[in-house]
């Protein structure tokens, strides 16, 4: 053969049999078949073999298998991000004329999707009080196709009675989907609580280093595997094998990171609870925090993210100035990574409470907690004249 052809059809290759602790990274869109009889175009690669890179490769399916294993799921689909997971679940389980329920403290983009694209598609999503528990039965209608839960809730950290919600939904044949990102899929047993679909932003704790965007959709049974899988494939939810390999690496240290993050976050939260400037610390593992009893019953640990509320004597401008004075805490969205973050929510609205402009959410990273406390102390002192 001409050397140009040899570039594409080599006769010499590396020896087979290499075994590594690190999963291989498979990059490729086209799958090569041995015979025409083997040709098949189907997203169910675990059952029918590999057909096209859009539906996954050994790297991405390995990640999905490991997520399913730690969550106790029937199957886990890997998607480009947490919001992609949420959108796929909605589009798989709802149709024009459907009714759905979502807690009013849910992740902002979840509610935005409900009030935006879904509304234009003729799907009605109603918000509900996250503390409703089994009384959610009163909101379920004949056309209710999906109930979302998120526990603890984004920013304000309310803990939901997920088993009670799932029980009421199950009696009426309505699936419950849970955003289980806070628990990293391991601190709360979603499927043991009766949840049908568990989603995570793998961007957070599984990735763990603020350098990738991925999500997962874990399902409880074969019927949901078909319903979610069909939507997942039609939406083209392909992910990068390089990102999947970073998530696989992150899984190996997830246990030790969660343990350290929990201890550090609790140390900072307890310190904040004793500050005169702070009216409330919203950390579900702290006794006295709303939802603590449910957290103690249902969770095996806490994670790195929590919020605190300034005393009413402080204005939104005071709070913004406090955050700007922080040095170790960086100002940024997201959480679950190695670096500590702070974020303000000047336009936050929650029924029945008015923390507007006074709430700060913290993500505690891997810095020494005493250094983080010193950083917070300096920021308080600069604004109040006392340390």
C-alpha positions as CSV (number, residue, x, y, z in Angstrom):
1,X,0.0,0.0,0.0
2,X,1.0,3.6,-0.5
3,X,2.1,5.3,2.7
4,X,-1.0,7.5,2.6
5,X,-3.2,4.5,2.8
6,X,-1.1,3.0,5.5
7,X,-1.8,6.0,7.6
8,X,-5.4,4.9,7.7
9,X,-5.0,1.1,7.5
10,X,-1.9,0.2,9.6
11,X,-0.7,-3.4,9.8
12,X,1.3,-2.9,13.0
13,X,-0.3,-2.1,16.3
14,X,0.5,-2.0,20.0
15,X,0.4,-5.4,21.8
16,X,-2.9,-6.2,23.4
17,X,-3.4,-7.1,27.1
18,X,-2.6,-3.8,28.8
19,X,-4.6,-3.5,32.1
20,X,-4.7,-0.3,34.0
21,X,-6.4,0.9,37.2
22,X,-7.6,3.9,35.2
23,X,-10.5,3.3,32.7
24,X,-9.5,3.9,29.1
25,X,-10.7,7.1,27.4
26,X,-12.5,6.1,24.1
27,X,-12.9,9.0,21.7
28,X,-14.9,8.3,18.6
29,X,-18.2,8.9,16.8
30,X,-18.2,6.0,14.3
31,X,-18.5,2.4,15.5
32,X,-17.0,-0.2,13.1
33,X,-19.0,-3.4,12.5
34,X,-17.5,-6.7,11.7
35,X,-20.2,-7.8,9.3
36,X,-23.3,-6.3,7.6
37,X,-25.4,-8.6,9.7
38,X,-24.1,-6.8,12.8
39,X,-25.3,-3.4,11.7
40,X,-27.9,-1.9,14.1
41,X,-28.9,1.6,15.0
42,X,-30.2,1.5,18.6
43,X,-29.5,3.5,21.7
44,X,-29.7,0.4,24.0
45,X,-25.9,-0.2,23.7
46,X,-25.7,-2.4,26.9
47,X,-28.2,-4.8,25.3
48,X,-27.3,-4.6,21.6
49,X,-23.6,-3.6,21.5
50,X,-22.1,-0.4,20.3
51,X,-23.7,1.3,17.3
52,X,-22.8,5.0,17.3
53,X,-20.8,7.3,19.5
54,X,-23.8,9.5,20.2
55,X,-25.3,6.8,22.5
56,X,-22.1,6.4,24.5
57,X,-18.8,4.5,24.5
58,X,-17.0,2.3,27.0
59,X,-15.9,5.4,29.0
60,X,-19.3,7.0,29.3
61,X,-21.1,3.8,29.9
62,X,-18.6,2.8,32.6
63,X,-19.4,6.1,34.4
64,X,-23.1,5.4,34.1
65,X,-22.7,1.9,35.5
66,X,-20.8,3.2,38.5
67,X,-23.3,5.9,39.2
68,X,-26.1,3.3,39.0
69,X,-24.2,1.0,41.4
70,X,-23.7,3.6,44.1
71,X,-27.3,4.9,43.8
72,X,-28.9,1.5,43.7
73,X,-30.5,2.3,40.3
74,X,-31.7,0.1,37.5
75,X,-29.7,2.2,35.0
76,X,-28.0,5.6,34.9
77,X,-27.8,7.8,31.8
78,X,-25.0,10.4,31.5
79,X,-26.0,13.8,30.1
80,X,-24.1,17.1,29.5
81,X,-25.1,18.7,32.8
82,X,-27.6,18.9,35.7
83,X,-30.0,21.1,33.8
84,X,-29.9,18.7,30.8
85,X,-30.9,15.9,33.3
86,X,-33.8,17.9,34.5
87,X,-35.0,18.9,31.0
88,X,-34.7,15.3,29.8
89,X,-36.9,14.0,32.6
90,X,-39.6,16.6,32.0
91,X,-39.7,15.9,28.2
92,X,-39.7,12.1,28.7
93,X,-42.5,12.0,31.3
94,X,-44.7,15.0,30.3
95,X,-46.6,15.8,27.2
96,X,-49.0,18.6,26.0
97,X,-51.8,18.8,28.5
98,X,-49.8,17.3,31.3
99,X,-49.7,18.7,34.8
100,X,-46.6,18.6,37.0
101,X,-45.5,19.7,40.5
102,X,-42.2,21.3,41.6
103,X,-41.3,22.7,45.0
104,X,-41.1,26.5,45.1
105,X,-37.5,26.4,46.4
106,X,-36.2,24.2,43.6
107,X,-33.1,24.9,41.5
108,X,-33.8,28.2,39.6
109,X,-33.3,26.8,36.1
110,X,-35.7,24.0,36.9
111,X,-38.5,26.5,37.6
112,X,-37.4,28.6,34.6
113,X,-37.7,25.6,32.3
114,X,-41.1,24.9,33.7
115,X,-42.3,28.5,33.2
116,X,-40.6,28.9,29.8
117,X,-40.3,26.1,27.3
118,X,-42.7,23.7,29.0
119,X,-45.4,26.4,29.2
120,X,-45.0,27.1,25.5
121,X,-45.5,23.3,24.9
122,X,-48.7,23.3,26.8
123,X,-47.4,21.6,29.9
124,X,-48.6,23.2,33.2
125,X,-46.1,23.0,36.1
126,X,-47.5,24.1,39.5
127,X,-45.2,25.1,42.4
128,X,-45.9,23.7,45.9
129,X,-44.7,24.2,49.5
130,X,-41.6,22.0,50.1
131,X,-42.9,21.2,53.6
132,X,-46.2,19.7,52.3
133,X,-45.2,16.0,52.8
134,X,-48.1,13.6,52.3
135,X,-50.5,16.5,51.8
136,X,-49.2,16.6,48.2
137,X,-52.0,14.1,47.5
138,X,-54.4,17.1,47.5
139,X,-52.5,18.6,44.5
140,X,-52.4,15.5,42.4
141,X,-54.8,15.7,39.5
142,X,-55.8,13.1,36.9
143,X,-53.4,14.8,34.4
144,X,-50.5,15.0,36.8
145,X,-47.6,13.3,35.1
146,X,-44.6,14.2,37.3
147,X,-43.7,15.4,40.8
148,X,-40.3,16.9,41.5
149,X,-38.6,17.0,44.8
150,X,-35.4,18.6,45.9
151,X,-34.0,18.0,49.3
152,X,-32.4,20.1,50.8
153,X,-33.8,22.8,48.6
154,X,-31.6,25.2,46.6
155,X,-30.3,28.1,48.6
156,X,-32.8,28.0,51.5
157,X,-32.0,24.3,52.3
158,X,-35.5,23.1,53.3
159,X,-35.6,19.3,53.8
160,X,-38.5,17.5,52.3
161,X,-40.4,14.4,53.5
162,X,-39.5,12.6,50.3
163,X,-40.8,9.2,51.5
164,X,-44.2,10.7,52.3
165,X,-44.4,12.5,48.9
166,X,-43.3,9.4,47.1
167,X,-45.9,7.3,48.9
168,X,-48.7,9.6,48.1
169,X,-47.6,9.8,44.5
170,X,-47.2,6.1,44.1
171,X,-50.8,5.5,45.2
172,X,-51.9,7.6,42.2
173,X,-49.4,6.2,39.8
174,X,-47.4,9.4,39.5
175,X,-43.5,9.2,39.3
176,X,-41.4,11.3,41.6
177,X,-38.1,12.7,40.4
178,X,-35.6,13.9,42.9
179,X,-32.7,16.3,42.5
180,X,-30.3,14.4,44.6
181,X,-27.2,16.5,43.9
182,X,-26.7,17.7,47.6
183,X,-26.4,14.0,48.7
184,X,-24.0,13.1,45.8
185,X,-26.3,10.1,45.3
186,X,-24.9,8.4,48.4
187,X,-26.0,10.4,51.5
188,X,-29.7,9.9,50.7
189,X,-31.2,6.6,49.4
190,X,-33.5,8.0,46.8
191,X,-34.8,4.6,45.6
192,X,-35.2,3.3,49.1
193,X,-37.4,6.3,49.7
194,X,-39.7,5.4,46.8
195,X,-38.3,7.8,44.2
196,X,-38.7,6.8,40.5
197,X,-36.0,9.0,39.0
198,X,-32.9,10.5,40.7
199,X,-30.9,13.2,39.0
200,X,-27.5,14.6,39.9
201,X,-25.3,17.4,38.6
202,X,-22.1,15.4,38.5
203,X,-20.5,18.8,38.0
204,X,-20.6,19.2,41.8
205,X,-19.4,16.4,44.1
206,X,-18.6,13.6,41.6
207,X,-16.5,15.9,39.4
208,X,-15.3,17.7,42.5
209,X,-12.8,20.1,41.0
210,X,-14.9,22.7,39.2
211,X,-13.5,21.6,35.8
212,X,-16.3,19.7,34.1
213,X,-20.0,19.8,33.3
214,X,-22.0,16.6,33.5
215,X,-25.2,15.2,34.8
216,X,-26.9,11.8,35.5
217,X,-30.4,10.4,35.3
218,X,-30.8,7.3,37.4
219,X,-34.0,5.2,37.0
220,X,-35.7,2.7,39.2
221,X,-37.0,0.2,36.7
222,X,-37.1,-1.1,33.1
223,X,-40.2,0.9,32.2
224,X,-38.5,4.2,33.1
225,X,-35.3,3.0,31.4
226,X,-37.3,2.9,28.1
227,X,-39.2,6.2,28.6
228,X,-36.2,8.2,29.7
229,X,-33.8,6.4,27.3
230,X,-36.0,7.2,24.3
231,X,-36.0,10.9,25.1
232,X,-32.3,10.9,26.0
233,X,-31.4,9.4,22.6
234,X,-33.7,11.7,20.6
235,X,-32.4,14.8,22.3
236,X,-28.9,13.8,21.4
237,X,-27.5,14.0,24.9
238,X,-24.0,13.1,24.0
239,X,-21.1,13.7,26.5
240,X,-17.4,14.0,26.2
241,X,-15.4,10.9,27.1
242,X,-12.7,13.1,28.5
243,X,-15.3,14.7,30.9
244,X,-16.5,11.2,31.8
245,X,-13.0,10.1,32.6
246,X,-12.6,13.1,34.9
247,X,-15.8,12.1,36.7
248,X,-14.6,8.5,37.0
249,X,-11.4,9.8,38.6
250,X,-13.5,12.0,40.9
251,X,-15.5,9.0,42.1
252,X,-12.4,7.5,43.5
253,X,-11.9,10.3,46.0
254,X,-15.6,11.1,46.6
255,X,-15.7,9.4,49.9
256,X,-12.7,11.2,51.5
257,X,-13.8,14.5,50.0
258,X,-17.3,14.3,51.4
259,X,-16.0,13.4,54.8
260,X,-13.7,16.4,54.9
261,X,-16.2,18.8,53.4
262,X,-18.9,17.8,55.9
263,X,-16.6,18.3,58.9
264,X,-15.3,21.7,57.6
265,X,-18.8,23.0,56.7
266,X,-20.2,22.1,60.1
267,X,-17.3,23.8,61.8
268,X,-17.9,27.0,59.8
269,X,-21.7,26.8,60.3
270,X,-21.4,26.4,64.1
271,X,-19.2,29.4,64.3
272,X,-21.6,31.5,62.2
273,X,-24.5,30.4,64.4
274,X,-22.8,32.3,67.3
275,X,-22.2,35.5,65.5
276,X,-24.3,38.5,66.5
277,X,-24.6,39.6,62.9
278,X,-26.3,36.3,61.9
279,X,-30.0,35.8,62.4
280,X,-30.1,32.1,61.1
281,X,-27.8,29.4,59.8
282,X,-29.6,27.2,57.2
283,X,-27.7,23.9,57.6
284,X,-30.0,20.9,58.0
285,X,-27.4,19.0,60.1
286,X,-27.6,21.7,62.8
287,X,-30.2,21.0,65.6
288,X,-32.8,23.7,65.5
289,X,-32.6,24.2,61.7
290,X,-36.0,23.7,60.1
291,X,-36.1,20.1,58.7
292,X,-33.3,18.8,61.0
293,X,-35.5,15.9,62.2
294,X,-36.2,14.8,58.6
295,X,-32.5,15.2,57.7
296,X,-31.5,13.1,60.8
297,X,-34.1,10.4,59.8
298,X,-33.2,10.2,56.1
299,X,-29.6,11.2,55.5
300,X,-26.4,9.5,56.4
301,X,-24.4,12.8,56.3
302,X,-24.3,16.4,55.2
303,X,-22.2,18.1,52.5
304,X,-20.4,21.3,51.8
305,X,-23.1,23.8,51.0
306,X,-25.3,25.8,53.3
307,X,-26.7,29.4,53.8
308,X,-26.9,32.0,56.5
309,X,-29.1,35.0,56.9
310,X,-27.9,38.4,58.2
311,X,-29.8,40.1,61.0
312,X,-32.5,42.5,59.7
313,X,-30.5,45.5,60.8
314,X,-28.2,44.8,57.8
315,X,-29.2,46.0,54.4
316,X,-28.6,44.3,51.0
317,X,-25.8,46.8,50.4
318,X,-24.2,45.8,53.7
319,X,-24.4,42.1,52.8
320,X,-22.9,42.7,49.3
321,X,-20.0,44.7,50.9
322,X,-19.4,41.8,53.3
323,X,-19.1,39.3,50.5
324,X,-16.8,41.7,48.5
325,X,-14.5,41.8,51.6
326,X,-13.9,38.1,51.6
327,X,-10.5,36.9,50.4
328,X,-10.4,33.1,50.6
329,X,-14.1,32.7,49.6
330,X,-14.4,33.4,45.9
331,X,-17.6,34.9,44.4
332,X,-19.1,32.3,42.1
333,X,-22.0,30.0,41.4
334,X,-22.0,26.2,41.8
335,X,-20.6,24.2,44.7
336,X,-19.0,20.9,45.5
337,X,-15.5,21.8,44.3
338,X,-12.2,22.2,46.2
339,X,-12.4,26.0,46.5
340,X,-14.7,27.8,48.9
341,X,-17.4,30.0,47.3
342,X,-19.9,32.7,48.4
343,X,-23.0,33.8,46.6
344,X,-25.6,36.4,47.4
345,X,-29.3,36.3,46.2
346,X,-30.6,39.9,46.3
347,X,-33.8,39.0,44.4
348,X,-34.6,35.7,46.2
349,X,-38.3,35.2,46.9
350,X,-39.7,32.4,49.0
351,X,-43.4,32.3,50.1
352,X,-43.8,33.0,53.8
353,X,-40.3,34.4,54.4
354,X,-38.5,37.6,53.6
355,X,-34.7,37.1,53.5
356,X,-34.4,39.4,50.5
357,X,-30.9,40.7,50.2
358,X,-29.8,39.2,53.5
359,X,-29.0,35.6,52.5
360,X,-25.5,34.3,51.7
361,X,-24.8,30.8,50.4
362,X,-21.5,29.3,51.1
363,X,-19.7,26.3,49.6
364,X,-17.0,25.1,51.9
365,X,-13.9,23.8,50.1
366,X,-10.8,22.0,51.2
367,X,-9.1,24.9,52.8
368,X,-8.4,24.7,56.6
369,X,-11.7,25.6,58.3
370,X,-9.9,27.9,60.8
371,X,-8.6,29.9,57.8
372,X,-12.1,30.2,56.4
373,X,-13.4,31.3,59.8
374,X,-10.6,34.0,60.0
375,X,-11.6,35.2,56.5
376,X,-15.3,35.6,57.6
377,X,-14.3,37.2,60.9
378,X,-12.2,39.9,59.1
379,X,-15.1,40.6,56.7
380,X,-17.5,41.0,59.7
381,X,-15.0,43.1,61.6
382,X,-14.5,45.5,58.7
383,X,-18.2,46.2,58.5
384,X,-19.1,46.3,62.1
385,X,-16.0,47.4,63.9
386,X,-15.7,44.3,66.0
387,X,-14.0,40.9,65.4
